[in-house]
Amino acid sequence: MLPHAQSVTSVLPSIYSPKLPLYPSKTLAFRPPKSLLLRPLRCSVSVAPHLQSNTTNNTKTSPAEISRTIMELSSVGSFSTATQDTWPLGVGVRFAVDSQGTPIVCLSASYQHFVSQKTSSLNVLLEQCGLRTTQCTIQGSLHRPDDQFALKKLESLWEKRFGEKADNNFIHILEVERVLQMDNFMEDGVWVTSSDYRLANADPLRDFAEPLVREINANNMEDVLRFCNIYVDLDVQVSDAKMVWVDRLGFDIHIYSPQNDVFEVRIPFPREVTDEKGAKSSFNGMSQLAWEVERNYCGLEFEKVKHMKKIASKVQ
């Protein structure tokens, strides 16, 4: 059994993890021996009866965790404040973060108008595999630590992030007061309190999520389409599908219809994963089960994901 920090109840079954590599997709084209075809296969399936749809909080990471992940994966943002003549002003800056996600910025002498205005914000975008741009905006107070030991620590974090020393005369931190997290452009945001943001952890899959998703989209499209048909209660015809992102609790897929509509669906893992090996093992197991269900080797004995979000219409 894979190690995990916390057991996560899913609308999907607890399935086995066959010893099959995830790549290439042809390796997943498992064919059972003739002896198995002569009798029906039995699948061990467990379903949480109290879950009626895929809209519960334990199938998706929290806005606080998403925000911490964005800040860990990014190093450039738009820093804004109001100037003395009340005009808002924003500039692009590099930033690092400490263990609680507090942004560290290095503002040169030409940006002293930012220093004089304590209330500031930092907007950070994270493009996910070219399919979705999630973002968070940190609102807080800009100040310099008085303690020399604290400044040395900030210098060390900056050097670790960028491989260069920072002038401690220009180092400031943006003390987080609240955070606005948005899943994509033109979508409603969710406000996160400073305490929830500080207590959250960045997703453990963040460092390899993008290369994993890109490789699946390039080599395993049959499995992505099969995920949509088997694990999702579809009311639209699927002409194409792309995986968008993966985290410890599941993955997001964009579904494209022949009418040029785009829908987003969240498919949870059977259980929480904590590393790349666990994610690939879960993909393999889900792919194997979906293949068996598609060919009627195994009955559909689990509840499908019911929630799909329409996000866009393609331009003709």
Secondary structure, DSSP 8 states (H G I E B T S, - for coil): ----SS----SS------S--SSSGGGG-----HHHHTS---------TT--STTSGGGS--HHHHHHHHHHH--EEEEEEE-TTS-EEEEEEEEEE-TT--EEEE--GGGHHHHH--EEEEEEEEEETTTEEEEEEEEEEEE--S-HHHHHHHHHHHHHHHSS---TTSEEEEEEEEEEEESSTTS-EEEEEHHHHHH----TTHHHHHHHHHHHHHH-HHHHHHHHHHHB--SS--SEEEEEEEETTEEEEEEE-TTSEEEEEEEE-SS---SHHHHHHHHHHHHHHHHHHHTTSS---S--B--EEEEEE---
